[in-house]
């Protein structure tokens, strides 16, 4: 049974599936993807009230563009914050 927080997160962000029995390269890819989701959630929360000096607040594409930018930034940063490494180390212990 999923709790409310997990349900909310899964509705807002696509949580990657992690298979602890996957080979090392695949497991690393999965843990990096998980870290990317965590980073995206942190950036979304930290930048939710961000005001842009150059665009109007009612610009319909502004929220979409910013969300896409933060998603790509999170993907590029994944693997460098330690969440992925901790999860990989835990899951790769056999």
MARPADO-398262 format. One record per atom (N, C-alpha, C): x, y, z; residue number from 1; atom name. Coordinates in steps of 0.2 Angstrom, whole numbers. Layout:
residues N
+-------+-------+-------+------+------+
!  east ! north !    up ! resi ! name !
+-------+-------+-------+------+------+
!     X !     Y !     Z !  NUM !   CA !
...
+-------+-------+-------+------+------+
end
This chain:
residues 94
+-------+-------+-------+------+------+
!  east ! north !    up ! resi ! name !
+-------+-------+-------+------+------+
!     4 !    -6 !     0 !    1 !    N !
!     0 !     0 !     0 !    1 !   CA !
!     4 !     6 !     0 !    1 !    C !
!     3 !    11 !    -5 !    2 !    N !
!     7 !    17 !    -5 !    2 !   CA !
!     4 !    22 !     0 !    2 !    C !
!     9 !    26 !     3 !    3 !    N !
!     7 !    31 !     7 !    3 !   CA !
!     5 !    37 !     3 !    3 !    C !
!     3 !    42 !     6 !    4 !    N !
!     1 !    48 !     2 !    4 !   CA !
!     6 !    52 !    -1 !    4 !    C !
!    12 !    53 !     3 !    5 !    N !
!    18 !    56 !     0 !    5 !   CA !
!    21 !    52 !    -6 !    5 !    C !
!    21 !    46 !    -6 !    6 !    N !
!    24 !    42 !   -11 !    6 !   CA !
!    19 !    43 !   -17 !    6 !    C !
!    13 !    43 !   -16 !    7 !    N !
!     8 !    43 !   -22 !    7 !   CA !
!     8 !    50 !   -25 !    7 !    C !
!     9 !    55 !   -21 !    8 !    N !
!    10 !    62 !   -23 !    8 !   CA !
!    16 !    63 !   -27 !    8 !    C !
!    22 !    60 !   -25 !    9 !    N !
!    28 !    60 !   -29 !    9 !   CA !
!    28 !    57 !   -35 !    9 !    C !
!    25 !    51 !   -35 !   10 !    N !
!    24 !    47 !   -41 !   10 !   CA !
!    19 !    50 !   -46 !   10 !    C !
!    15 !    54 !   -44 !   11 !    N !
!    10 !    58 !   -49 !   11 !   CA !
!    14 !    64 !   -52 !   11 !    C !
!    18 !    67 !   -48 !   12 !    N !
!    22 !    73 !   -50 !   12 !   CA !
!    28 !    71 !   -54 !   12 !    C !
!    32 !    66 !   -53 !   13 !    N !
!    38 !    64 !   -56 !   13 !   CA !
!    38 !    56 !   -58 !   13 !    C !
!    40 !    54 !   -63 !   14 !    N !
!    41 !    47 !   -65 !   14 !   CA !
!    46 !    44 !   -61 !   14 !    C !
!    45 !    40 !   -57 !   15 !    N !
!    50 !    37 !   -53 !   15 !   CA !
!    53 !    31 !   -57 !   15 !    C !
!    59 !    30 !   -57 !   16 !    N !
!    62 !    25 !   -61 !   16 !   CA !
!    62 !    18 !   -57 !   16 !    C !
!    61 !    13 !   -61 !   17 !    N !
!    62 !     6 !   -57 !   17 !   CA !
!    69 !     4 !   -56 !   17 !    C !
!    70 !     2 !   -50 !   18 !    N !
!    77 !    -1 !   -49 !   18 !   CA !
!    77 !    -8 !   -47 !   18 !    C !
!    81 !   -12 !   -51 !   19 !    N !
!    81 !   -19 !   -50 !   19 !   CA !
!    88 !   -20 !   -47 !   19 !    C !
!    88 !   -22 !   -41 !   20 !    N !
!    94 !   -24 !   -37 !   20 !   CA !
!    98 !   -30 !   -40 !   20 !    C !
!    95 !   -34 !   -44 !   21 !    N !
!    99 !   -39 !   -47 !   21 !   CA !
!   101 !   -38 !   -54 !   21 !    C !
!   101 !   -32 !   -56 !   22 !    N !
!   103 !   -30 !   -63 !   22 !   CA !
!   111 !   -30 !   -63 !   22 !    C !
!   114 !   -30 !   -69 !   23 !    N !
!   121 !   -30 !   -69 !   23 !   CA !
!   124 !   -23 !   -67 !   23 !    C !
!   130 !   -22 !   -65 !   24 !    N !
!   133 !   -16 !   -63 !   24 !   CA !
!   131 !   -10 !   -67 !   24 !    C !
!   132 !   -10 !   -73 !   25 !    N !
!   131 !    -4 !   -78 !   25 !   CA !
!   124 !    -2 !   -77 !   25 !    C !
!   119 !    -7 !   -78 !   26 !    N !
!   112 !    -6 !   -78 !   26 !   CA !
!   110 !    -3 !   -71 !   26 !    C !
!   113 !    -6 !   -66 !   27 !    N !
!   111 !    -3 !   -59 !   27 !   CA !
!   113 !     4 !   -58 !   27 !    C !
!   119 !     5 !   -60 !   28 !    N !
!   122 !    12 !   -60 !   28 !   CA !
!   117 !    17 !   -64 !   28 !    C !
!   115 !    15 !   -70 !   29 !    N !
!   111 !    19 !   -74 !   29 !   CA !
!   104 !    20 !   -70 !   29 !    C !
!   101 !    15 !   -67 !   30 !    N !
!    95 !    16 !   -63 !   30 !   CA !
!    96 !    20 !   -57 !   30 !    C !
!   101 !    20 !   -53 !   31 !    N !
!   102 !    24 !   -47 !   31 !   CA !
!   104 !    31 !   -49 !   31 !    C !
!   107 !    32 !   -55 !   32 !    N !
!   108 !    39 !   -57 !   32 !   CA !
!   101 !    42 !   -59 !   32 !    C !
!    97 !    38 !   -62 !   33 !    N !
!    90 !    41 !   -64 !   33 !   CA !
!    86 !    42 !   -58 !   33 !    C !
!    87 !    38 !   -53 !   34 !    N !
!    83 !    40 !   -46 !   34 !   CA !
!    86 !    46 !   -43 !   34 !    C !
!    93 !    47 !   -43 !   35 !    N !
!    96 !    53 !   -41 !   35 !   CA !
!    93 !    59 !   -45 !   35 !    C !
!    93 !    59 !   -51 !   36 !    N !
!    90 !    64 !   -56 !   36 !   CA !
!    83 !    66 !   -54 !   36 !    C !
!    79 !    61 !   -52 !   37 !    N !
!    72 !    63 !   -50 !   37 !   CA !
!    72 !    67 !   -43 !   37 !    C !
!    77 !    65 !   -38 !   38 !    N !
!    77 !    68 !   -32 !   38 !   CA !
!    80 !    75 !   -33 !   38 !    C !
!    85 !    76 !   -37 !   39 !    N !
!    87 !    83 !   -39 !   39 !   CA !
!    82 !    87 !   -42 !   39 !    C !
!    78 !    85 !   -47 !   40 !    N !
!    73 !    88 !   -50 !   40 !   CA !
!    68 !    91 !   -45 !   40 !    C !
!    66 !    86 !   -40 !   41 !    N !
!    61 !    88 !   -35 !   41 !   CA !
!    64 !    94 !   -31 !   41 !    C !
!    70 !    93 !   -29 !   42 !    N !
!    73 !    99 !   -25 !   42 !   CA !
!    73 !   105 !   -28 !   42 !    C !
!    75 !   105 !   -35 !   43 !    N !
!    75 !   111 !   -39 !   43 !   CA !
!    68 !   114 !   -40 !   43 !    C !
!    63 !   110 !   -41 !   44 !    N !
!    57 !   112 !   -42 !   44 !   CA !
!    54 !   116 !   -36 !   44 !    C !
!    56 !   113 !   -30 !   45 !    N !
!    54 !   116 !   -24 !   45 !   CA !
!    57 !   122 !   -22 !   45 !    C !
!    64 !   122 !   -24 !   46 !    N !
!    68 !   128 !   -22 !   46 !   CA !
!    66 !   134 !   -27 !   46 !    C !
!    64 !   133 !   -33 !   47 !    N !
!    63 !   138 !   -38 !   47 !   CA !
!    56 !   139 !   -39 !   47 !    C !
!    51 !   137 !   -35 !   48 !    N !
!    44 !   138 !   -37 !   48 !   CA !
!    42 !   145 !   -37 !   48 !    C !
!    45 !   149 !   -33 !   49 !    N !
!    43 !   156 !   -33 !   49 !   CA !
!    48 !   161 !   -36 !   49 !    C !
!    52 !   158 !   -41 !   50 !    N !
!    57 !   162 !   -44 !   50 !   CA !
!    54 !   167 !   -49 !   50 !    C !
!    56 !   173 !   -49 !   51 !    N !
!    53 !   178 !   -54 !   51 !   CA !
!    58 !   179 !   -59 !   51 !    C !
!    56 !   180 !   -65 !   52 !    N !
!    61 !   181 !   -71 !   52 !   CA !
!    60 !   189 !   -73 !   52 !    C !
!    65 !   192 !   -73 !   53 !    N !
!    65 !   199 !   -75 !   53 !   CA !
!    63 !   200 !   -82 !   53 !    C !
!    64 !   196 !   -87 !   54 !    N !
!    64 !   197 !   -94 !   54 !   CA !
!    57 !   194 !   -97 !   54 !    C !
!    54 !   190 !   -93 !   55 !    N !
!    47 !   188 !   -96 !   55 !   CA !
!    42 !   189 !   -91 !   55 !    C !
!    36 !   190 !   -94 !   56 !    N !
!    30 !   191 !   -90 !   56 !   CA !
!    28 !   185 !   -86 !   56 !    C !
!    25 !   186 !   -80 !   57 !    N !
!    23 !   180 !   -76 !   57 !   CA !
!    17 !   176 !   -79 !   57 !    C !
!    13 !   179 !   -84 !   58 !    N !
!     8 !   175 !   -87 !   58 !   CA !
!    10 !   172 !   -94 !   58 !    C !
!    16 !   172 !   -95 !   59 !    N !
!    19 !   168 !  -101 !   59 !   CA !
!    17 !   161 !  -101 !   59 !    C !
!    13 !   158 !  -105 !   60 !    N !
!    11 !   151 !  -105 !   60 !   CA !
!    17 !   146 !  -105 !   60 !    C !
!    22 !   148 !  -109 !   61 !    N !
!    27 !   143 !  -110 !   61 !   CA !
!    32 !   143 !  -105 !   61 !    C !
!    32 !   148 !  -100 !   62 !    N !
!    37 !   150 !   -96 !   62 !   CA !
!    38 !   144 !   -91 !   62 !    C !
!    33 !   141 !   -88 !   63 !    N !
!    33 !   136 !   -83 !   63 !   CA !
!    35 !   129 !   -86 !   63 !    C !
!    33 !   128 !   -92 !   64 !    N !
!    35 !   122 !   -96 !   64 !   CA !
!    43 !   122 !   -97 !   64 !    C !
!    45 !   128 !  -100 !   65 !    N !
!    52 !   129 !  -101 !   65 !   CA !
!    56 !   128 !   -95 !   65 !    C !
!    55 !   131 !   -90 !   66 !    N !
!    58 !   131 !   -84 !   66 !   CA !
!    59 !   124 !   -81 !   66 !    C !
!    53 !   120 !   -81 !   67 !    N !
!    53 !   113 !   -79 !   67 !   CA !
!    57 !   109 !   -83 !   67 !    C !
!    57 !   110 !   -90 !   68 !    N !
!    61 !   106 !   -94 !   68 !   CA !
!    69 !   107 !   -93 !   68 !    C !
!    70 !   114 !   -92 !   69 !    N !
!    77 !   116 !   -90 !   69 !   CA !
!    80 !   112 !   -84 !   69 !    C !
!    75 !   113 !   -79 !   70 !    N !
!    77 !   110 !   -72 !   70 !   CA !
!    78 !   102 !   -73 !   70 !    C !
!    74 !    99 !   -77 !   71 !    N !
!    74 !    92 !   -78 !   71 !   CA !
!    81 !    90 !   -82 !   71 !    C !
!    83 !    94 !   -87 !   72 !    N !
!    89 !    92 !   -90 !   72 !   CA !
!    95 !    94 !   -86 !   72 !    C !
!    95 !    99 !   -82 !   73 !    N !
!   100 !   100 !   -77 !   73 !   CA !
!   101 !    95 !   -72 !   73 !    C !
!    95 !    92 !   -69 !   74 !    N !
!    95 !    87 !   -64 !   74 !   CA !
!    98 !    81 !   -68 !   74 !    C !
!    97 !    79 !   -74 !   75 !    N !
!   100 !    73 !   -77 !   75 !   CA !
!   107 !    74 !   -78 !   75 !    C !
!   109 !    80 !   -80 !   76 !    N !
!   116 !    81 !   -81 !   76 !   CA !
!   120 !    81 !   -74 !   76 !    C !
!   117 !    83 !   -69 !   77 !    N !
!   120 !    83 !   -62 !   77 !   CA !
!   120 !    76 !   -59 !   77 !    C !
!   116 !    72 !   -61 !   78 !    N !
!   115 !    65 !   -57 !   78 !   CA !
!   121 !    61 !   -57 !   78 !    C !
!   123 !    58 !   -52 !   79 !    N !
!   129 !    54 !   -51 !   79 !   CA !
!   134 !    58 !   -47 !   79 !    C !
!   133 !    65 !   -46 !   80 !    N !
!   138 !    69 !   -43 !   80 !   CA !
!   136 !    71 !   -36 !   80 !    C !
!   130 !    69 !   -33 !   81 !    N !
!   128 !    72 !   -27 !   81 !   CA !
!   129 !    67 !   -21 !   81 !    C !
!   130 !    60 !   -23 !   82 !    N !
!   131 !    55 !   -18 !   82 !   CA !
!   125 !    51 !   -17 !   82 !    C !
!   119 !    53 !   -18 !   83 !    N !
!   113 !    49 !   -17 !   83 !   CA !
!   114 !    42 !   -22 !   83 !    C !
!   116 !    43 !   -28 !   84 !    N !
!   116 !    38 !   -32 !   84 !   CA !
!   121 !    33 !   -30 !   84 !    C !
!   127 !    35 !   -28 !   85 !    N !
!   133 !    31 !   -25 !   85 !   CA !
!   130 !    27 !   -19 !   85 !    C !
!   127 !    30 !   -14 !   86 !    N !
!   125 !    27 !    -8 !   86 !   CA !
!   120 !    21 !   -10 !   86 !    C !
!   115 !    23 !   -14 !   87 !    N !
!   110 !    18 !   -16 !   87 !   CA !
!   113 !    12 !   -20 !   87 !    C !
!   118 !    14 !   -25 !   88 !    N !
!   122 !     9 !   -29 !   88 !   CA !
!   126 !     4 !   -24 !   88 !    C !
!   129 !     7 !   -19 !   89 !    N !
!   133 !     3 !   -14 !   89 !   CA !
!   129 !    -2 !   -10 !   89 !    C !
!   123 !     1 !    -8 !   90 !    N !
!   118 !    -3 !    -4 !   90 !   CA !
!   115 !    -9 !    -8 !   90 !    C !
!   113 !    -7 !   -14 !   91 !    N !
!   110 !   -12 !   -18 !   91 !   CA !
!   115 !   -17 !   -21 !   91 !    C !
!   121 !   -16 !   -22 !   92 !    N !
!   126 !   -20 !   -25 !   92 !   CA !
!   129 !   -25 !   -20 !   92 !    C !
!   128 !   -24 !   -14 !   93 !    N !
!   130 !   -29 !    -9 !   93 !   CA !
!   126 !   -35 !   -10 !   93 !    C !
!   130 !   -41 !   -11 !   94 !    N !
!   127 !   -47 !   -12 !   94 !   CA !
!   129 !   -52 !    -7 !   94 !    C !
+-------+-------+-------+------+------+
end
